[in-house]
Amino acid sequence: MNRPHMPGSTRGMGERKQITAVFMDVVGFSLIASTADAEDLQHWLEDFYTQSRTIIEAHDGEVTEYLGDGIVALFGLTHADELSAAKAVNAAMTAVREVKTGYKPGTEITLRVGVATGEVAVRASDSDDSLPRATGMVTTLAQRIQEKAEPGTVMIAETTRNLLRGGFSLSERPGQKLKGFAEQQTLFQPMPELRQPETRVPAYFVGRRAELERINSSDHPCLLVGQAGIGKTTLARYVAKSAPAVLHFGANGVHVRASYQPFIDWIMRETGCALPEFSDIQSLFPDLEADTQRALALVLGLPNGQRLLAERTNVALKALIEDSFWQAIRARQSSGLLIFEDLHWLDNASFGVLAHILQDAAAADYQILMTSREDTKIGKYLGNLTLDIIPLDALDDDTAAGMLQALSQGNVADGTRDALVEQAAGVPLFLEQLFKRSQGGDTKIPGSLMDLLAEQIDATGASKPVLQCAAVIGRSFSLNMLRSLADAHEPLDRHLNKACMQGVLEQDDDGHWTFAHALLQQAAYQGLLRRTRIDYHSKLAAHLQAEHPDAVRRNPALLADHLSRAQQHVPAIQNYLAVSQWALFQGALDDAEAHILAALSLCDEAPADVDVTDLEIACYTALGATRTHTQGFTAPTVREAYAAVEKLATSKQEYSSANGPAFLGGFSHAVISADRPSAARFCDLLRDTAANVCAGETNNEVQLASFNARVCLNFYTGDFEQLFAEFSEMQDIYDLSRHGGVISSYGVDFLAACQLFDAPGRAIHGDAHMIPRLIADIDAHQERLNIPVMLPWAQVWGAVPLYYAGLQDQALARLTLGLDTAHQQSATFWQATGAAWLNIMNPDIALTDPGIAAFEQTIKTHEVMGSNIGLPYFRAHYAVALLARGDHDKAYQTALFATRENEATGLWCWYPEVLRLHAGICHDTGRTDEGAKALAQAATIAQKQNAWLWVIRARLDQFRMGRANQSDIAEALAGFDPDAVLPEIIQARDILAAA
């Protein structure tokens, strides 16, 4: 069967609109029709239709359906009208009251009417098919509502009531169950009499001297808070008018989720380049330090800043970027006014910059003015700062009249002025738009702000489609970008000029325009059909990739957003992950998480026939890594992320090399958290994946990652012999030229990581004579890698085998160097870990009150971070420090807790030593039997591990307590190489020599 003009033929036509539907029904029609003559019935219905249509059209509505016993009328269908809801209700009440026709002389019909407001898809008015003009549930809702109306009355939906602005007296009917609608609804019956609109007092500021005086007299940064359209921008610019110097930073919350966007935009304006080069930055900021210039280059996407990614940790880089923007601002303007507009649109990273500025002492040299709507982010990011928060009140009548006088340049009649002031209800944007409309003789009260804006856009006529294309791009757009969507409407200048005349657009320069208000852009965008939006975003994504690859490289969030809105799920997810990694490298941790969550939401939206499991795994891996930076290793949300990785990976029936980084990330989190079962599962997943993917295709990376995990787990479980075997196999396939760059995907260099487990493992195993050479190998490899972010690990952790090998001075020197590097890079984990080892290697530090307090704080820091792997060992040494200070009871309780804590983890690398330290405390506090039992257990476990350093320490303690003899000492000594020289070996040899 032929189906002319079916939906496919109208693709791209029509729009979305908010309309009000009226469903009018004749009461008792079935009874009349069952006894009526067909010809008489037709004549009567035509009379009813004519009267009803006349009333509907008189109220600017359109009758769209005749249903035999009733009619359907729509308001706001062809042209947006802020009074659509009020006109619809008034038309319904008029029809109930005034339609006069009877089937027989002396009889009159009774009507009942339902009214509802909602969004519909509207077909183009020139469509030549017979399909309905509007599609949506609003008509059905109106029909169900009329069924609840008593004969001779009107009943309206809550959505309609919300647009009446108090223009009618209403009787509430809560708890109404409507057929076909799951939730009960509150309906309203309008009464015949009209009442005056309620006076609403929204937050506002314009024209109020009190607000201006408060801003100018404040010693603190000021934050103007008020609703959309209240005039925050106007006041800020009025303040700027009298400032000696002004810098302006405006947030843009439309589409783009780019980090630091207001500050990047400012630099672009200052350089005069849309894509500035590093030379532009150097020229603009000649006095800034090199790293500061490079940090600015990094956020602009220039290669000159890339080296900072390797030199700084995420946290340190974040701090550098924030301070670099502040230095740049100060370099351009040493005092004067700084304006930060629309904080409700501000990205998380920019909030970090703003907070940094507000907390810096140099901020006192400026007057700082900010604007925002009510938004929870204000409290989150600025709640702890000292600000003057100024709520903006509504205009009083005198002030509104003064504003109207300025708008009209004094050319407004007194009666018109008073009417407009009353109608605007103190809202400046309403007053401005009402005045413009009054020039054409229209002074009606707007039903809602969005309806008013939609009407303003409709007033551009044939230019409206061009504005809708522009709205897809964003609030600001270039002519070049607009042509990629609106080339069919050339010449575009004519449409843009008309939009400027209507006050919808403002021209920035020859090639750039901005919507006069963010809500105007939103209204234009919301008017597009979803399928049209998808098509336009697809075209924009293709245009960006083909024509602006450099801009995409510098701001990948731009492309990711358009791909997302185009429902190109896989490339959008991939781009969001890339954007997240970029934000993470910049230290914008909150933004990084937001991008990952956006990618995960797209995974949920992907069609059933698109397998996004690997992408979900990548998303949750990135989420876990990012949240580890912000919340610590054992935060529930971090655990949840890696649990999702494990669940997704084990649910797949195939092995993928792409899961390697995810599994190693999950393993690292689990082992540092001291979660042995989870660590073992991730280790097995890596082993299975490595066994089932082609090593040649993956350059052996998964195999190396598997070895890395096994070496690490063997160290922490105390299986040192297996550690050495796995490390030897790993070395056979590692090649620096091929594998030195895996840190970008795995976050670690495999050889460096394994070296840093092999060396302390060798020292505990008794190979003390090997340690100097192994440390030299570690340092040589680090030099070849030249990855500064790995230095704190190599320096701090590399000090441990030196300490175990008896090289005390070298160990302390290396540890001190590592701590300095960790502080320079803001590497919190290695700062805390280094501090713990410093107390172990130099126990005299904790003999003072500040020293023991600092040691306790170090323990608490590890607890907060969730870095549990070394906690029992650190806690046992803290207990020894407490004992040395005479706090015997706390020392015993702390050491006992450490043994139980370590035993529970199953990660027994240090367990024999924890038991030995506990045994010493037991002995010194009179718990001799308990101490002897713990010491015997330490020696037994250490022997099973072939951990000869722990064995000889335990045997020496037993000998001093009279629970071991010279043969026990000799057996322990035999575990060491003859060339090994340790304090413990010297003590053992002295004992044997004295025998």
Secondary structure, DSSP 8 states (H G I E B T S, - for coil): ---TT-GGGGTT--EEEEEEEEEEEETTHHHHHHHS-HHHHHHHHHHHHHHHHHHHHHTTEEEEEE-SSEEEEEESSSS--TTHHHHHHHHHHHHHHH----SSTT----EEEEEEEEEEEE--TT--S-S-SEESTHHHHHHHHHHTS-TT-EEE-HHHHTTSTT-EEEEEEEEE--TT-SS-EEEEEEEEEE-----------TT-HHHHHHHHH-SS-EEEE--TTSSHHHHHHHHHHT-SSEEEEE---SS---TTHHHHHHHHHHHT-SS--HHHHHHHSTTS-HHHHHHHHHHTT-GGGTHHHHHS-HHHHHHHHHHHHHHHHHHH-SSEEEEEE-GGG--HHHHHHHHHHHHSGGGGGEEEEEEE-S-HHHHHHHTTS--EEEE-----HHHHHHHHHHHTTT---HHHHHHHHHHHTT-HHHHHHHHHHHTTT-----S-HHHHHHHHHHTTGGGHHHHHHHHHH-SEEEHHHHHHHHGGG--HHHHHHHHHHTTSEEEEETTEEEESSHHHHHHHHHTS-HHHHHHHHHHHHHHHHHH-HHHHHH-HHHHHHHHHHTT-HHHHHHHHHHHHHHHHHTT-HHHHHHHHHHHHHHHHHS-TTS--HHHHHHHHHHHHHHHHHHH-TT-HHHHHHHHHHHHHHHH-SS--GGGHHHHHHHHHHHHHTT-HHHHHHHHHHHHHHHHHS-HHHHTTHHHHHHHHHHHHHHHHHT-HHHHHHHHHHHHHH--HHHHTTTHHHHSS-HHHHHHHHHHHHHHHHT-GGGHHHHHHHHHHHHHHH--GGGHHHHHHHHHHHHHHTT-HHHHHHHHHHHHHHHHHTT-HHHHHHHHHHHHHH-GGGGGSHHHHHHHHHHHHHHHHHT--TTHHHHHHHHHHHHHHTT-HHHHHHHHHHHHHHHHHH---SSHHHHHHHHHHHHHHTT-HHHHHHHHHHHHHHHHHHT-HHHHHHHHHHHHHTTS--HHHHHHHHTTS-TT---HHHHHHHHHHHH-
